[in-house]
Each structure stands twice: as structure tokens, then as C-alpha cells.
Amino acid sequence: MKTYRSNIMLCGGTGCITTGSLKVRDALIAELEKRGLSDEVSVTLTGCNGYCAQGPLIEVHPEGIFYQKLTVADVPQVVEEHFIKGRPVEKLMYKDPALKSSVPAMKDIPFFSFQVLRALRNKGLIDPEKIDEYIARDGYMAAAKALTEMKSEDIISVMKDSGLRGRGGAGFSTGLKWEFCAKITGDVKYILCNGDEGDPGAFMDRAVMESDPHVVIEGMIIAGKAIGANKGYIYVRCEYPLAVKRLQKAIEQAKEYGLLGENILNSGYSLDLEVYLGAGAFVCGEETALMRSLEGKRGMPIPRPPFPVQKGLWGKPSVLNNVETFANVPQIILRGADWFKELGTEKSTGTKVFALSGSITNVGLIEIAMGIPLRTIVYDIGGGLPKGKKLKAVQLGGPSGGCVPAHLIDTPVTYEDIVKTGAIVGSGGMIVIDDSNCMVNVAKFFLEFTTEESCGKCTPCRVGTKVLKDLLYEITEGRGKEGDIELLLDLAADIGRSSLCGLGQTAPNPLITTIRYFRNEYEEHIHDKWCQTGVCKTLCTFVINKEKCKGCTLCAKKCPAKAISGEKKEPHSVDQSLCLKCRTCYEVCKFDAVSICPGKKIDKEEAAVCSEVVV
């Protein structure tokens, strides 16, 4: 194998490709050839590195130097300074906001230093389209061990002892699920991988499939052996073309190497895998709906019992786990249950992958040891909120989850502790919400989503979620009335109890948690006809406090409707007939001179605060 003095690992996940990493790769290869360095310095396109906010990015090995936000224009300087003169380019490195200094090594950047990589252990380190690179990092060693040295019950015993819970949302014991299926007699069984991932703001499974497709395949081989399945499917939403391409290539390579197909490693065990494209229906994340979709039917859930481990795909015993769950399996088999349990808590062992997004400085993919507090994720890994915003809540668990308020920021991230707040860990979507957001509107957003994604099979979900959504529309548009909050909670309880599947059963959760922690905002919307954040346009009016206004003209320059007027260094005013209520003036004012007032006629006391009478 050819050796190089330096290896450039360039992020090739969807995020970095979108911001130009393929053009940077081509420029790097061309510049290295031009300077006669192509035999000394290699360029490898990896999967997602995780630090999505800073892409395109590279890490140079063995030096460990990390460069961020690279452009094609930066390439000649990087090659000249770093690879010819041996002087790393500081201006392209990560800057520590506290010390205001460059941080050369990726491992020293807080976003990375607080993480523990297990499911994501290969991210940024291998070319996901080359099986040899996966094998070089102990790839398929666990499968070899499971197929040649372990019986089905041995594999299941290790998985149960590890405490690995399904990372797809429900958090059920992985080993226990496999054991239930293994005990069912039958000639045909199926092992299935859920790569559908429909939660807003979630991209954990996509990143794993793009970065390390062979780990999913290896996990499925081990699971297939454990339950006695010889056929498997990886169900991936069609909106993930890069993940689909790399998975299909990985399957072909594994077959070529004798790691899939008939009599794998002469063990007597055979497994055939296929990638199946889903149409992007959120309900197909539910296991029975996913199986109906695989059968070529409309993706709709069916009542349980019988459970899929008894009667699943085509009526045969089937086990479905998500991508991250399978990504943990090989290392557990290779290193043992005790190794996995070294991290986490007694009931929430190991690590968890999260997609960190929303109002956060460091948007990206992270993996943390279970049990660390939310505060560490938001402020240390995430870098806090940008532009001086204040934390209001952290939304966990997607449409099935809830909002954890700022005063509970020290809550440990475990299945049991997060549930106590009213949210769930879920599949790993984590959206940071700042104080400029209206929590009634947040609840409305998630109800809009679940109403749209309901399959319509059961009345509580089909009709109930729409009733909740319509009530929230009434409230945010100023038509809320006394008793609406109690009606929302009553309906939410009924929908949760009577819906057929998890979509309907958990759809009211974002609503319930926002009422639980931000009831005052609902009351202001209903009783005062006021949205304190200015998000609900019918319930707010933007006015300028003449005593605070310095006449800097910034609000007038930024106003898209030209609704603000006034002389320089003189107080400005808003023409309410032109105002779009876009909040731009409120966001840009540096003197706290713009007030959000009720969208109604205000009294003299309110007028003193707002400085204008709104009619």
C-alpha cells in the first residue's frame, strides 16, 4: 500500500458538499499535481465530519491540523504554506472566541473535545466508498467473531448485558427484542434497518449512512445471525441520495469480499441485503407502517399485538432497528458489554448521537456519553447561542418529543431524566430555541407537521391533530377564548390514549410541554391578545420609543417596507399602514428603542411604554 507524508481528510457529507467541498477537492488535487506533491500528499473525501457550521473543512494527518470554511481560493495558500513550507495557515484555523486565538488541532476544539465517538468512530477518518479502509479500522472483525465463534444465544446475551437501547426513539432493549424474535420458530425471518429519519432537524442516521455504510451492514449481519434471518432490507428515504449511493456500493463491495451472500466466511450463515427507497412519509418511521411500505402497500400502521418479532414483514418474524443502533453493535461484540457500559448510566448505557440545530453557534452532528447535562451540550459543545440571544428551551425528540425549558438546562441526558421533563430522547434531534421564539407558535409548527403527516387511518389522529392545530391557529390569530387551554389539554389526552400508533399517541407532546412550561404565553395570546415575541403578527404592533431612539437610521435602512421615517439623530416613527410586522427593526435596534405592543388599541399606560397610540 502506498504511503504519504500527509493525508488530507476532506469532509464529503451532504452539508459540506452543499457548501463546495467537491470543488475544494478538485482544486486541491490540481494544485498538488501542479506543485509536484501528488505522490507525497493524498486527498481523501470522507463522510460527514460533524462540524457542519464550519464546512467545508479538512483535517491533515498525521499533523492533526484542522482547517475550516475553505474555499477554492484558499487552496494555493494551503498547499504553498502548509505542504511546501511547513507553516500551517493560522487564519484558516478555528478561532477560540474566548481566547481569540487559533486552535490548530481538531481534538482541542470544544465542539470535538467534549464528545466520545463510538457509533461515529470512523467519521472523518475513512473514505466511505472503500471497504479496505473500513477493514483497516477493525471493520468486519466483529462479524467474523459472531459468525465463527459465537452462537445466537451468545450474541443476544452480550447485547442484553450491554444495555443498548434502541436509538430510534422508543428506547427498547435491543438484546431483548432480538431474543423475542430468536425464540419464534420459522423458516423465514427478516432483519430490517430503519433509515427513514423524518424528524424535523434530524440528520443523525443520514450522516452515519454517508460516513460509514459498512458499519450498518456489519451490525445487520450480526443481528441476522442472532435472530436467524437470511434476508434483510435497509429502508432509506429517497431524499438521501448520497446515503443510498454509498450503501448500495458498500453492499456490492461486501458481496465481492464474501462478507454478504452465501456461506459468509465459511460459517454456514448466509445473508442477502437490499436498499429500499421510501417516499419520505413520516409515518413510515413507525415499524409496522415501514413494513407495509416494504411490502409495496400504503405505509399505514397496524394494531399490535401481534408484534413484528412475531408477525412482521410479509407475516414473518422480523426485527427492525434504526441505523445508529446497528452502528453500535460491532464494537459491542468486539469489545464486550462491560466496555460499552463504561459510559452512560445504569439504565442509559453508552453514547447517543444528536443532530444539534436551531439557535446555536455550532450546528452539527455530535456524539456524547449518556448522562451529561444539557448545559454541556448547549454551551460547551454547541458554543452557546449566537448574537447575544438567550436560551428559552431545547426541543428534543422531534414531533413526538417536547420542549425542555431553560431552567431545566442541567437535566442529565438519559432516557429516564428527559422523560421526566415531558420530552423524550427520541432518535436524536435537538433544536435549541432562543427567546425570540413564541412557544405557542412552536407548538403550532409541530401540530402542522403531524397533521400533514398523519396517514389518516385512525380518527383520533386524523381528526384530533387537525382540531388541535385549528385551535392553535385561532389563538395565534387573536381569536382565542377562555377555556381554550383546558380544551387543548383535554383533547391532547384523548388523542394520546386512543391513537393507533406512535405518531398520534405522541403528537400532542410539544403542545403539552409548551403549556406546562410557558402557559403565560398562551394566556397572553388569549386574554391580552398579545404575542410578546412579535412572532404572531395579528397580536403585535412594532413601535419606536421616542425617548430611547437615537436616530441612528439603522431600522429605517433595514425596513423592507420603508415603513420607518425620521431625520438623522432624531426619533423615528413607524407608519403602521405600511408595517409588515417582520421584526427587522426590533432585531437590528442597538438601543432597545423598538417595543412590541399588543395588536389592539392600547391604553394610556401602554402608550407611555410604546410612545405611540396604536389604533
N, C-alpha and C positions, 0 to 999 in steps of 0.2 A: 504494500500500500504506500502511495506517495505521501511524503511528509512535507510540511510547510513551516516556515519560521513564524508565520502569523496566520490566524484564521479569522476572517470577518464573518460574524454571525448576524445576518440582516433579517429583521422581523418581516415575515411574509404572511401574517394573519390578515384577515379581511380589513381590519381597521387601518393598518399600515399600508396595505395595497391601495386603499382608497386615497390615502394622502401622498402616494407617489413612490412607494418603496421599490416597485419594479423598475421604474425609471432610474432610481438611485443605483440599483443593482447593475443595470446595463452600463451606467456611467462609470461605476467602479471597475467593472471588468475591462471596459475600453481603456480607462486611464492606466490600469495596472499593466495591460499589454503594451500600451504606448511607452510606459516608463521601464519596460523590460522586467517587470516584477511578477508576471503571471505564474512563474514557476516557484516563487517564494511566498506569495500571499494568495490564499484561497478566499472565495466568496461563497457562502452558503446561505440559501434562502430557507429560513426556519419557519416554524409556525408562530403563533401569537406569543410575544414576549410578555404581555400582560400590562405594560405601562402605556396604555392606549392614548393617553392625553399627550404624550411626548413624541409620538411617531412622526415620520419614520425614524427608527433607531437601530443602532448596531452595538454589539459588544465584540471587542477584539481580544482574541485568545492567543497566547497564554497571559498577555498583559492584564486582562480584566478591565480594560478601558471602555467606558460607556459613553457613546455619543447620542444626542437626541435631536429631534426635529431637523434631520438632514435634508438638504435639497441637492439637486444635481449640481448647482453652482458651488456647493461646499466640497465636492469630491476632489478636484485638483489640489486643494489646500490640504485635505486629509492625507492624500497619497504622498504629497511632497513633504509635509512636515512630520507626519507620524511614521510612514513606512520607508522614507528615504533618509530623513534627518534624525529620526528617533525622538522627535519632540511632539508629544500629544497636544492636540489643539484645544486649549482651555475654553475658548469661547463657545465651543460646541458641546461642552460637558454640562451635566446637571449642576445648577446653582442652588446651594443651600440658602433658603430665604432668610433664615435666622442669622447665619454667619456671613451671608453674602459672598460666599467663596465657592470655587469649583469643587465637585466631588468626582474624582476620576473613576473610582471603582463602583460597579453596579451594586456590589454587596453592601456598600456603606451608605447607599441612598435609603432613607427611611421607608420608602414605599416597598423596597425589597427586604430590608434588614429585619422587619417585624414578621415576615412571612415564613412559613415552614412548608416546603414543597414535597408532596408525596404523590397525589394524583397528577400534579403538574410537574413532576420531577424532571421531565425531558424538555419542558418548554424553553425555546430559545437556544437549545443545545444540539439539536439534530435536524437534519433535512427529513421532513415527514414523508417524503416520497422515496426514501431509500431504506429498505429493510435492513441492510447491513449496519446502518448507523444505529437503528433501534437495537439490533442484536448486540452491537458493541457495548451497549449500556445494560447488559444482562437481559435483553429482550428475549422472550420465549423460554427463558430458563425456568420460570415458574410453571409454565405449561408442560415442559418436559418433566419436571418433578411430579406434577399432578398426574400426568398420564402414565408414567413409568414406575413411580414409587408409591403412589397413594391410591387407596380405594375411595369409592364415592363417599362412604361414611367418614373417612379421614378428612377429606376436603371440607365436608359440611361441619365437622367438629371444629376445625380450625376457624372457619368463618363464624360460627356461633361464638366461640371463645373470644374472637376479636372484638365483638360488639358492634361491628359495622352495621349501621342502619341505612336503609335505602336513601340515597341522596336526591331522589326525585321529588320529594315533597312530604310524603306520608311518614317517613322515618321508621318504617317497619324493619324488624331484624332480617338482614339478608340471609344469614345462615338458616334461620327458622323457615323462611319462605322456600329455600331450596330443599330443606328436609321434608316439608309437606309434600312437595312435588315428587321427590325421590321415592317416597313411600307409596305413591299411586302406581298401580300396575298398568302397563300399556305398552304396545309395540312402538307407538309413535308419540314423541313428545317434542316440544319446541322451546328453544331459548331465544328470547327476544330482547332487543335493545331499544329503549325509547330515546330517540334523538330529536323529538318533535319540538320541545322547548318553546312554548308560546307566551310565556310571561313577559309583559312589557318591561323593558330594561334588562332582560336576562340574555347573556351570551356565553355562559359557562360551558355548556356542552358543545356548542359550536366551536369554541376555542380548542377544546380537547380533541375533537374530531379532526380539526385542521392541523393541530400541532403534533399529535401523537396517535394517529389512527390505529397503529398496531397494538397499542395497549388495550384498546377496546376489544379488538379481535382476540387477544390473548385472554382477557378476562372472560370472554364468552366461551372460549374453548374449555377453560377450567370449569365454568358453571355448567356447560353442556355435559361434561364428563360427570359432574356431581349429580345431576338430575336424570341422566340417561337420555339426553336429547341428541339427535343426529342431524337436525336441521335448525337453522336459525335465520332471523331477519334483523337487520338494523333499519329501523323506521326513522327517516330523516325528512324534515320539512324541505320542500323544494326551494325555499328561499335561501338555502345554504349550499349554493353550487360548488364552492371550493371544498367544503367538508365532504360532499358527495363524491367529487372527483378524487380526493385523496383516500377516502375509504375504499372506493372501488379499485384504485391502484394497489392499495395495501392488501386487499383480498387476493388480487391476481398474484402479487409477489409471494404471499404466504402459501398459496397453492403451488407455485413454482418451487418453493423450498420444501415442500412436503409437510407444511405446518397446518394445512387445511386440506380437506378432502378425505380420501380413503386411507384407513390404517395409518393415522398420523404418528410419525416417529416409531413405526412398527409396534405400536402399543396395543393394537386391536381396536382402538377407538376411532371413529370417523365423524366428521362434522362438515357440513356444507353451509356456507353463509351467503346471503344476498342482501344488497341495499335496496330498500323500498322507499319510494318518494311519496311523502304525504302532501296534501294540497294546502296545508297551513291552517287547518281548523283547530282552534284552541282546545275544543272538547276532545280531540284525538290524543291529547296528553293523558286522558283517563284510560286505564288499561283495557277495559272491555270495549270502549269505543275504538281504540287503536287496533284491537284485534279484528273488529268488524271491518275497519278500513282495509286491513291487510287481506281480508277475505274478498275484497272487491265490492263490499257493500257500503252504504252510507255510514259514516262514522258516528254511531249513536251508542250510548252505554246501555247495558242490560242489567237487570236486577241480580244481586248476589245474596246468598249462595245459589248455585254452586260457584265457587271461586275459580279463577283461571287456573290455579295449580291443579284443580280437579277436572275442569272442563273449560278450556280456553280457546285457542285458535283452532278453527275447524272442529271444535268439540273435543280436542285433545288436551291432555295436561300441558300447561305452558307456564313458564316463568318469564316475567318482564321486569327488568331493572333498567335504570337510566345510565347514561354514558359515564357520569362521574363514579357511580357505584362500581361498574366494571373496571374503571381505571384504577381503583384501589385494590382490586382482587389479586393481581400478580404479585405485588410486593408483600401482601399479607401471607400468601402461600410460600413465597421465597424466604421471608424473614421471620415469619411466625406471628401468632396472635399477640404475644406479650410485647413484641416490638411495636405493633400498631397501637396498643393500649398505653404506651408510654406517654402519648399525648392525649389531651382531652380530659374528660371527667369520667366517673364510673358509668353513667348512663349515656353519655355522649362522647364516645371514644374517637380518637384520630383527628383528622383535619376536615375542614369544609372549604369548598371553593365558592367565592361570591363574585358577582359582577357588580362593581361599585360604580354608581352613576348618580345623576342628578346634580344638585348644587354642591359640588365637591371639587377641590383643586385637582386631585389626581384621579381622574376617571380611569378605570381599568379592571383587569382580572386579578384577583388575589386568592391566596390560599392561607388560611390561618388555623392555628390549633384551636380546637373547640374549647370553650371556657374563657377565652379572653373577652374583656368588656367591649361593648360597642364603642366606647370612647377611644380606645386604642385604634380601632379601625377608622373612625371618622377623622381623628385629629393627628394620629401618628402616620398611619399608612396612607390615609386619604389626604393628609396635608391641610385639613380644616376646610372651611367654606371660603370661597373667593369673594373679593371686593367688600370685605367687612360685613358680610351677611351673618346673621345669627341663626343657629340651629333651631328648628321648630320641631322636627320629627324625623324619624328614619322609617321608611316604609319597607317592610320585609314580607316575603312570601308571595309577592305579586297579587293578582286579583283574589287569591284565596287567603291572603295574609292580612296584615293590619299595620297601623302606624304606632310606633313606639315614640312617645313624646320626649322632648329634650331633658326633662327632669329625671328620666329613667336611663340616661345615657351610660350609666355604669352597670347596666344589666349584662351579666355574662352571656355570651353567645353559645347557648346549649339548647337542645330541643325543649327541655323542661322549663328553663328560665324564660325563654322567649314566649312560650305558650302562656305563661302567667301574665304577660303584658297584654294578651289578646291577639298578638301576631303569631306567625309561625316562621320557622327557619325556611321551610319550603325548599324549592330547588336551588335557591341561592341568589335571587335578585335582591339588591339592596339599593334603594333610592333615597338619597339624602334630600330633605325638604327644608328650605330656608324660610325665614319669617316674612317673605314677600308673598307666600302662597296662602290661599284661602283653603281651609281644610274641608269646608262644605263642597267646594269645587273639586278637591282631590277625591272625595267620596263619589261625587258625580262622575268623574272621569272613569273610575273603576267600574261603576254600575253601567255606564255606557258600553264599556268593553264587554262585560259579562252578558249584558242583554244582547249585544250584537253576536256574541259567540255561542249563545245557548243553542243547542241542537233542536230545541222545541219539542222534544219527546214528552217531557212531563210538565204538567200545568203549573206547579209551584215555581219552577224555574222560568218557563216560557212567559208566563203572565206576571208572576211575582216580581221578578227583577225589573220588568218594564214599569210596574206600578211604583217601585222604589225610585227608579230613575226619574219618572214623571214628577213624583213628589219633590225630588231634589231640584228639578228644573223650576217648579213653582216657587220653591224657597229662594233660589239664587236669582230669580227674576222679580222678586218683590211681592209675590202673591202667597207667601207662606202665612199660615194662620195658627192660632192657639190649638195645641193638641197634636200638631204635625210630628213633633219629635217622638211623642209616645206612640203615635201610629206607625212611624218608621221602625221603631224598635219592636213593636208587636208583630208587624209584617215580617221583619227580618228573622225573628224567632221561628215563625211558622214556615218560612221558606227553608231555613236551615234544617228543620226537623223533617220536612216532608219531601224534599227534592230527591230524585232518584240517584244522582251521582255527586261526586265531589265538587263539580262546578257549581251547581245550585246550592249545595249544602254550605259552601264556604263563601259564596258570592256576597253575602251581607257583611262579611268581616271588616272590610275597610270602612264601611258605614258605621258599624257598631263601635269600632275603636275611635273614630273621629268624634262621635257623640260622647263617648266615655271620657275622652281627654280634652276635647275642645267644644264642649256643649255651649259655652258662652258665645262662640261664633254662630252657632245655629240660632241661639236666642236673639242675637243682634240682627241677624238676617230676617227673622220672623217678626220680632217686636219693634225693633228700631228701624227696620228697612235700611240696613247699613252693612256694607262689607268693609271691614277695617283695612283690608289689604288693597282694595281698589280693583280686585280681580273681577268681581261680578258687576258689570258695567251699569246695570239698571239701578244698583244700590249705592252708587258713589258719584261724587262730583269733585273734580280737582280744582282747588282754588289757591291763590297765592296770598300768603300773609304779608301785608304791606310793610309791617314793622321789621320783618326778618329779611325781606327781599333786598339784595344789594344792587340790583340792576346789572348783573353780570352778562345778561342776554343769552346765557347758555341754553336755557329752556326754550327761548324763542327760536334759536338756531336749530335746535333738535326737534321741535314740534313738527310732525309730518303734515298736520292740517293747517299750519300757520295761524293757530288759534290764539297765540300769545303775543301781546304787543306791549310796548313801553320804551321809553328813552333809556339810553345807557346811563347807569348809575342812579336810575330812578325806579321805584317799584313798578313791577309789571302786573298785568291782569290777563285773565282768561276769558275769551269770548265763548260762552257756553253753547251757543248755537253752532259753533264750528268744532268744538272739542270732540275728539274720537274716544276719549277715555282710555287711551292706550298706555298710560302710566309713564310715558317717556319723561315728562317734566319732573315727576316725582322721583324717578330713578336718577336723573342727572344732577338735580339741585344739590349743591355743596353746602348750602346754608340752612337746610331743613325748613325752607320757606314755603314749600308746597304741601298743602294739607289735603287729606282725603275726608270729605264730608259726606253725610247721608245724601242720597239722591232724591231728596224731597225738599219741601220748603222748610228752612231751618229757623229756629227761634233766635232771639237777640243774644242769648248766651253762646249759642253755637256760632253765631255770626261774628262774635268778638274773637273767637278762635280762628275762624276761617277767613275773616276780614271781608267777606262778600256775602250778600244775601242771595241764596240760590232759589230761583223760582221754578 
